[in-house]
Amino acid sequence: MWLLLMIMFSNPYHIENIKILGNYDTKAICATEVKRAVAIKVNRKLSFGCIKIENHKMVNVLPKIKL
């Protein structure tokens, strides 16, 4: 699984926020989405990139409700 990240900077070396914009099965698809994201011009200091997540297990983070 590949995650597309958007990193927002407030100063050159200070990260203000990191957001996950999507998850993809292949690096090629994620790289295509990076190009789409970069093409959108905004007035903020942003960086986009893909990271690979290996050996992950989806975890249900919702509390169990007893009925």
C-alpha positions as CSV (number, residue, x, y, z in Angstrom):
1,M,0.0,0.0,0.0
2,W,1.2,3.5,-0.9
3,L,0.1,6.7,1.0
4,L,0.0,10.1,-0.7
5,L,1.1,12.7,1.9
6,M,0.8,16.5,1.9
7,I,3.2,18.2,4.2
8,M,2.5,21.8,5.1
9,F,5.4,24.0,6.3
10,S,5.2,27.1,8.4
11,N,8.9,27.9,8.2
12,P,11.6,26.3,6.0
13,Y,12.4,23.7,8.6
14,H,9.2,23.6,10.6
15,I,6.3,21.2,9.7
16,E,2.9,22.6,10.5
17,N,0.8,19.6,9.5
18,I,0.9,16.3,7.6
19,K,-2.3,15.0,5.9
20,I,-2.9,11.7,4.2
21,L,-4.6,12.5,0.9
22,G,-5.1,8.9,-0.3
23,N,-3.9,5.3,-0.5
24,Y,-3.0,3.4,-3.6
25,D,-2.1,-0.1,-4.6
26,T,1.0,0.8,-6.7
27,K,3.7,3.4,-6.7
28,A,2.9,4.4,-10.3
29,I,-0.7,5.4,-9.4
30,C,0.5,7.3,-6.3
31,A,3.1,9.2,-8.4
32,T,0.4,10.2,-10.9
33,E,-1.6,11.6,-8.0
34,V,1.4,13.6,-6.8
35,K,1.7,15.2,-10.2
36,R,-2.0,16.1,-10.1
37,A,-1.6,17.6,-6.6
38,V,1.5,19.6,-7.5
39,A,-0.3,21.1,-10.5
40,I,-2.8,22.8,-8.2
41,K,-1.2,26.1,-7.4
42,V,-1.7,27.3,-3.8
43,N,-0.2,30.2,-1.7
44,R,1.2,27.8,0.9
45,K,4.5,26.0,1.3
46,L,3.5,22.5,0.5
47,S,5.3,19.3,-0.4
48,F,3.7,16.1,-1.7
49,G,5.1,12.6,-1.7
50,C,4.4,8.9,-1.6
51,I,5.5,6.5,1.1
52,K,5.2,2.7,1.1
53,I,3.6,0.9,4.0
54,E,4.5,-2.7,4.4
55,N,3.2,-5.4,6.7
56,H,0.2,-3.3,7.7
57,K,-2.9,-4.6,9.4
58,M,-6.1,-2.6,9.4
59,V,-7.2,-2.0,13.0
60,N,-10.7,-1.1,14.0
61,V,-10.3,1.9,16.3
62,L,-13.9,2.3,17.1
63,P,-14.9,1.2,20.6
64,K,-17.0,-2.0,20.8
65,I,-20.6,-1.3,21.8
66,K,-22.4,-3.9,23.8
67,L,-26.1,-4.2,22.9
